[in-house]
């Protein structure tokens, strides 16, 4: 145990954001790749934004809270980094902008259906805004000159009316998407707000070294400088700078090389680059302008791709795994565990609107669990009633019939703090056997009690072989297990070789020691003084049943 662990509790609103962000991210990855490959202008961004609004509205319907939508969008944007799409950084910013604008709607009209509807409308409007900004980044002043020329050939008033109509249509589409999601969630009861906190455990974060972001800083500087200063130089100089940068990046990074080999990405850019100057440049400069626009576009695309690569470096992860960014880091780590489940769910969903909506609802209803094997730690002080709490909790869970809990509790003989011994009572049979008796009032922990080693071995063998859909309860995990004795082998077997949900009781002062000894990365830590057994059983029942559906 040479590594010191830290703990961080993930609040209920972050847990719900994990579910929403994971579903949203799975939609972006599965449907996003298909829609982008169809090469239909605006279709991919519009439909994906609409699905995102619908998803978060359905999840939030029964408990609309400010801050949830931004969290969900942030997690979705980070999950987008594993998308097979050629360009991921700009969609990540687009997703984040959608979450921010939904929050703006709630700020203006309140955390209610009206604020949600307005936020949905603003989120869809952001698709147009973000598209305009991205086109300007890629093609520069040429895109503005292009549209000016197009408008000059038509009646200006009719062009303005068309723009206003398009903006209004997107606003209405977002409002409709939010309302469909809201009433779907209300009708089908999709409230996922858990009252229990997940606790994430990790080793101490290494000291952050500024050199870890050196490459990221270089590429950010290159992108900003080129976009800011390109108009100051001649076209030949701009082409030379852009080509030199792209060639250097392609030599150093594999992902941009693969990206530029995709014809669905490069061909539209190439065609559009030489169409623009036909409308905006003099005849003699059309080819040179086309070359400049193309190299500029490739420069921006490659720069954004490599910035995304650098953001995923371990050094940056260490930077974000601290302070203000700590909940984002931990929630995203949990979301990456859940993502494969949602990807699998949506892989079989049909492409009709009804089937997609049903698929989203099914994912929400079935996946209260967030992708991580449930490990429950009931903690409290000496003599505070951990065993009684576990006994009540197990009875409540087993009474439901949809979850089966097996294991044992340790009933004390005599009065605390110096018990005369402990009886082992099996769950659910309630058979009692003498587990240990006191042989010394003080001394090392493993010399205070004499254990029935044959019984320990018998119970270890018995509970190693429980069914895969059974929850194992162990009372308690303490100092003896830290030294590898008593129930250590049983616990280590299940952590390494099975996927059974686990429930432990642990003294509060031993909690972090047990976490380090067992190498736990996450758990639901329940303080028995703060959460009644009845409330705990209801939440755990939802988590267990959802988890067991996927075994």
Secondary structure, DSSP 8 states (H G I E B T S, - for coil): --S-EEEEEE-HHHHHHHHHHHHHHHHHHHHHHHHHHHT-TTHHHHHHHHHHHHHHHHHHTTS--TTHHHHHHHHHHHHGGG--SS--HHHHHHHHHHHHHHHHHHHHH-SSHHHHHHHHHHHHHHHHHHHHHHHHHHHTHHHHHHHHHHHHTS-HHHHHHHHHHHHHHHHHHHHHHHHHHHHHHHHHT-----SS-EEEEEE------GGGGHHHHHHHHHHHHHHHHGGGS-HHHHHHHHHHHHHHHHHH-HHHHHHHT-HHHHHHHHHHHHHHHHHHS-GGGHHHHHHHHHHHHHHHHHHHHHHHHHHTSHHHHHHHSSGGGHHHHHHHHHHHHHHHHHHHHHHT--SSHHHHHHHHHHHHHH--S-SS--EEEEEE-TTS-HHHHHHHHHHHHHHTSSSEEEEEEEEEESSSSS-SEEEEEEETT--EEEEEEE--SSSSHHHHEEE-HHHHHHHHHHHHT--TTEEEEES---HHHHTT-TTHHHHHHHHHH----EEEEEEGGGHHHHHHHHT--EEEEEETTTS-HHHHHHHHHHHHHHHHTT-
